[in-house]
Amino acid sequence: MRETEYTTAVARIRMNENKLLNPEQIRQLAATDSVEQARRLLDEWHFDEQDETQQTWALIREIAPDISEFDFLLVRHDFHNLKTILKALFSEKDPSPMLLHPSVVPVQELEQAVRQKRYTALPEYMRRPAQRAYALLAETGDGQLSDALLDRAMIETVEGLSARNANRFISGLGSLLAAIYNMRIAVRCVRLKKPAAFIEEALAVCSTLRKSSLSAAVESEETLADYLAATPYGDAARALRHSVAAFERWCDQKLIDYCDSAKYVSFGPAPLAAYILRRQAQAQTVRIILSCKRAGFSPEQTLERIRHTA
């Protein structure tokens, strides 16, 4: 698809970017004394963090010349839904309250395919992971290992789908997302002291981190930081050495900083992808602020926990 076909879509995105919360509004929100005060401000600004995802994707579906170019950003919902449906199937519970919308595969089609074991009805990238996860749950009941298997498939799908796009921003974003997901899994495995077999199943193959080296580094936070220091993500090592919370903030900030490169792009899918991530980040920031209010944190403590998203 020619990037000039995105001209109108990019113009719409620029208009909607003006509706994003600005840094001053974030500071105002952090300075409120209670959840109730924060909610009143959000109501004044017509900001509903619970509906942000639906609103964002409704806009993208309306304006994008080819919505499939953004599947790599949405497929995370599909793998979450697959995990939810599989667990519900074995526990005989209703998965509906936990399902995420929208998704690449309609949830009814996904649930029907899983219940009937018609894996060929799924996109190719979900078929084998769905079959393996089902078999693993049936044989062992190990929900954590099943989740790890599907998370790995999700990461590899994100990078694989983005790599098909000729746009450098999109392919680069997919690679960055894959690396960040992988690093977060590695940190989690260190903290939970997961065995080597679990780590091997959980970590994904990605273009900017060698899986074998990353796996070998998952012994302690120090060995992991030492490995990351020699990768393109050296700043992540410094953050991890400071604290896990600092590392998590680094991950979120790295994505926002990457999106800055699309600010002055007039053609192609990059501004739309960046807008999706910015709205996701703002919804997350608002949720963090509301959580801090519930916990009784001061405005200063709250500001320490949030990311730059404007």
Stockholm file with secondary structure:
# STOCKHOLM 1.0

chainA/1-310         MRETEYTTAVARIRMNENKLLNPEQIRQLAATDSVEQARRLLDEWHFDEQDETQQTWALIREIAPDISEFDFLLVRHDFHNLKTILKALFSEKDPSPMLLHPSVVPVQELEQAVRQKRYTALPEYMRRPAQRAYALLAETGDGQLSDALLDRAMIETVEGLSARNANRFISGLGSLLAAIYNMRIAVRCVRLKKPAAFIEEALAVCSTLRKSSLSAAVESEETLADYLAATPYGDAARALRHSVAAFERWCDQKLIDYCDSAKYVSFGPAPLAAYILRRQAQAQTVRIILSCKRAGFSPEQTLERIRHTA
#=GR chainA/1-310 SS CCGGGGHHHHHHHHHHHTTSCCHHHHHHHHTCSSHHHHHHHHHHTTCCTTTHHHHHHHHHHHHCSCGGGGHHHHHHHHHHHHHHHHHHHHHTCCCGGGCCSSCSSCHHHHHHHHHTTCGGGSCHHHHHHHHHHHHHHHHHCCHHHHHHHHHHHHHHHHHHHHHTCSCHHHHHHHHHHHHHHHHHHHHHHHHHTCCHHHHHHHCCCBTTBCHHHHHHHTTCHHHHHHHHHTSTTHHHHHHHHHCHHHHHHHHHHHHHHHHGGGTTCCSSSHHHHHHHHHHHHHHHHHHHHHHHHHHTCCHHHHHHHCCCCC
#=GC SS_cons         CCGGGGHHHHHHHHHHHTTSCCHHHHHHHHTCSSHHHHHHHHHHTTCCTTTHHHHHHHHHHHHCSCGGGGHHHHHHHHHHHHHHHHHHHHHTCCCGGGCCSSCSSCHHHHHHHHHTTCGGGSCHHHHHHHHHHHHHHHHHCCHHHHHHHHHHHHHHHHHHHHHTCSCHHHHHHHHHHHHHHHHHHHHHHHHHTCCHHHHHHHCCCBTTBCHHHHHHHTTCHHHHHHHHHTSTTHHHHHHHHHCHHHHHHHHHHHHHHHHGGGTTCCSSSHHHHHHHHHHHHHHHHHHHHHHHHHHTCCHHHHHHHCCCCC
//
